[in-house]
């Protein structure tokens, strides 16, 4: 049996049960995957674990069960539902893509690879994943799990990220013409459950006989990676103001940039040196003794938190008062939610 045959046989018995997936038995029975669910899951899974995505996927497909429903959704509702999942440009592109599919493609995802690539937020990996998983086209799907499996199976020692094109070619050479969608998911499942980053379970791997890294005793050392540069630290300040009626002072962040389109607390820019104070309005601001710490992809962030209880006053330009009955901390991105939780735990709001 070829490596792809061995892997498909293993997948038929051990495929993960995931809410966006049509299992191998159902697929053989003629049940077709829903391209909308495949696309949505792939966007959510970018740089995010399956465990973190599960509840969000269920929430989105309950609120918006089709691409047409998502296309008709209000932007703030979608951004609020995405809050906490991170990489918020994905949510903005999600809406853009849904609207293009609804308006230009009659609510049906195109099957052509190039047409998929032309959709907002869909790059080579996502286009390949939709082509293979949703439409059973022989596309090469390469995520972190697949890179790890290929590096070990071929004992490829070129470090990442330089190894990416090499590992993609190796993955393409193994992709079968038959059942390419199941095969793509099989390789990802193998990397997620057996060929794991630490302590791979080589003894039960369906590819153990032909695995070059296993034969050389270096499986656990691959894939090799270039050393990462240390992340810089940026500093900033945020201001949490609450009126006597319980309303909170919020902003809607600009569409572009980190946390674009999300709700947040007004504050300073995030800089490598401590920025000057920029309170959004005149008040008796009290700094908290603790700071908020959060890590983004390219830097660590430290935010000083300032709180104030204010009398009834108009919101400054660009800000608005969110009534207490409408305010939901769960709608905030994680870093902003951390600040709210810090204020709540400190009970630090002073009198106006």
N, C-alpha and C positions, 0 to 999 in steps of 0.2 A: 504493500500500500504506500502511496505517496504521503509526504508530510501533511498535505492538505486533506487527504482522505482520512488519515489518522485523527486529525484535529476535528473534522466534521463528525466522525463517529463518536468522539469524546463529547462534543457539543450536544449531540442528540440525546445523550444521557445526563448531561450535567449543565445545560444552559441555565443561566440565572433567570429567575422570574422577575421581570421588570415591567412596570406599568405601561411603558411605551413600546414594548416589544411584542411581536407575534412569535410564539415559541416554534421550534422546528416541527413538532407534530402538527400544529395548526397550520403552519405554512404548507406542509406537504398535503394537507387536506384542502388547500385552496383558499385559506384565509389570507387576504392581502394586508400588509401593514398600512396604516394611515399615514400618508406623507406629512400631514400637519403634526401629528404626535412625534414622528421621527425628527422632523425639523426642530420642533420646540425642545425636545429633549437634548438634541445635539447643541443647540445654542446655550441651554442651561448648563450643560456638562463641560463647556469650555473653561478650563482652569478651575474646575469645581468637582468635588467628589460625588459619586452616586448617592451616598448617604445624605449629603447636604441638599441634593436636588429633589429627592423623592417627594417631600411634602409640598414644595413649590410647584412641582409638576402637577400634582393632584389638585392644588388650589387653582392653578391657571386653567386646567382642562375642565374644572367644575364651573368656573366663572365664564370661561370662553371656550366652549367645546369644539369650535371650528375656526378656521382661519378667517372666515367672514365675520364671526362674532368678535374675534380679537381686533380685526381691522376697524370695527365700529366702536370699540371701547374708547373711553376718555383717557387721555394721556396720564393725568394724575392718578387715576385708579390703577393703571398698569404699573406705573412707577412705585406706587404704594405697595402693590402686591409683590413686586420684585424686591422691596426693601430687605436688606440683610443678606441677599445672595451675592452682592458685590459685582464689580466690573459692570457699572451701570450703563455704559455705552451699549452693552448687549440688549438691554431693555429698550433703549431708544431705537436701535436697529430692528428689534423684534417688531415694533409697531410699524416702522417704515416698510419692512419686508411684507408684513401681513397686508398692508394697504396696497402695495404694488401687486401682490398676488390676487387680491380681491378685485382691483380695478382693471389691471392689464391682462390677467390670465383667467378671469371668470371664477376666481376662488379655487382654482386647481393648480397645484404646483407643477411646473414644467418638468418633463422627464429628461429633457436634453441637458447634458452636463454644462455646456456653455451658457444656456439660459439660466440655469441655477446660479452659476457664477456671477451673472449680471444682477442678481437680486441683492438688495442692501443687507450687509452683515454676513453674507455667505462667501467664505473664502474657499481655497482649494480643498482643505480637509472636510469642511461641512458639505460642500458640493459632492465630494466623493462618498461621504457617509450616506447622504440622501439617495444618491444614485444606486449604491449597493444595497442598503438596508430597505429602503422604501420601494425601489423599482427593480431590484435584483440584477443590476448592471455590473459587469466585471470591473469595478473601480477599485483602486488601491486606497484603503483607509488606514492612515498611520497616525495614531495618537501616542501618548507616552507609554501605554501598555504594549502597543505593537512594537515600538522602538526597542523596548527592553527585551521582548521575546526574540526579535530579529538579531539584536546584538549578541544574545546568548546562543541562539541556535547556530549562528555562523561564526561565533567567537570573534566578532568584529570589535577591535580594540581602539579604533579612532574615537576620541572623546567627543561627546556632545558639547555644543551644538554643531560642530563641524561634521559629525557623522550623519546628520539628518538626510542629506541626499543619498548617501550610501545605503542607509537602512531603508529608505523608500524604494530604491531599486531592488533590494533584496526582498522586500515585502511584495513588490509587484511580480517578481519572478515566481512566487509561491501562490499568488491569487488564482484560483481555478475559474474556468469558464462556467462550470456548473455550480449552482448555489453560492454565488459570490456574496450575497447578503448574509447568509448564515455563516459563511467563512469569516467575513469581516467581524461579526459579533463573536465568533468563536475565539479568534486571536485576542480580542480585547478581554473576553472572559478568562482566557488562560492567564493573561498578564495580571488580571485583577485578583484571581483566586489561587493560582498555583505558582506561576512565574513572578512572584511578588518582589518588590524592591529588596526586602530583607528576608533572609531565611526562606528562599524558594523551596517548595516541596517537590524537589526533582524526582523523588522516588515514585510519585504517582502521576508524573507528567506524561501525556501521550506521545510526546516527542523525545523522550529520554534517549532512545536508541541512537538517534541521529544528531543529538545536540552536541556541537563541537565544544562549547564552553564547559559542559558537564564532563566530557571526556578529558579535558585539560585541567579540570579542577578549579576553574576560574569563574564559574557561573555567578556566584554571589558578588563578584567584583565588577560585573558588567551591568549596564553600560558605563563606561568611564565618562567622566565629566570634567570639563575645564573648571579650574577654581573660580569661584564667584568673587567679584569685587564686593567689599563691604558696603552695605546700604547707608546712605547719608541720613542724617537726622534733620527734620524740619520742625520749626516751632511756630506756634500761633496762639490765638486767644479766641474764645467764643463767649457769647453773652446770652444768658437765659433770663428773660424778663417775664414776670407774670403779673397780670392785673388783679385787682381785688376780686373780680368776678371769676377768676380762675383761667382766663384766656392767656395763651402763650404767644410771644412774639416770634414769628418765623419768617423765613425767606424761602423762595423757590430758586434753587441755584441755577446759574446759566446752563443752557443746553450743552455747551461744549466744556470740556474739562472734567476733572475728577468729580464724581457724584453729580454729574450734569443732569438737570431736570428733577433732582430729588429735593425733598424738603430738608431744611436744616436750620440751625441756629445762626444768627448773624455773627460775624467775627472778622478777624484780620486775615490778610494773606498768610500763606504758609511759607516760611522762609528758613534759610539756614542759620540766620541770626534772629534773636528775639525781636518781633515787630513792635512798633509803638502801639500804645493802647488806642483802640478805635471803638468805644462804646456806641451803640446805635442810637441812644437817646440819653438825655440827662437823667440820672437817677443815683440812688445811693448804692453803688455797686460793691459787692463783697466778693473778694477772691476766695475760692476754696483752697484748703491746704493741699489737696491732692490734685493731680493732673490726669487728663485722659491720654492714654497711650494706645496707638493703633499702628499697624503695619500695612502699608500698601505694597504693590509689586516692586516699586523702585526706591522706596524710602520708608523710614520710620517717622511717625508723627507724634509730637508731644503738644498738647493743648492745655493752656491754663483756662480754668472755668470761672466765670464771674456771674453772680446772680443778683437780681434786684426784684423787689416787689414795688410795683408802680401804681400810681393813681390812674384813673381813666384818662387816657391820652391818645391822640391819633397816632397811627403807625407811621413811621418815617417812609419816605419814598422807597419803593422796592421791597417793603416788608408788609406783613399783615398780621392781624390778631386772629389766632385760631381759637374759637370758643372751646371751653373745656369739654363740652358734650361731643364735640367733633374731633377733638385731638386724640390721636392714637400713637403712642410711642412706637408701636410696631411698624408704622408707616415711615419711620426714620431710617436712614442707612445706619449701619452698625456703629460707626464712630460717633454719630450724633446721639444715638440711643445710649451709648456709654456715658455721655455727658449728662443726659436726663437721669439715668439711673444713679449717677454719682450725686446729683442734686437731691434726688429723692431719699437716698440713704443718709445724706448728711443733714437733712432737714434744715438747710442753711438759708432759706429765703428770709431776709430781714423785713422789718416793717417799712412801708414807704416813707 
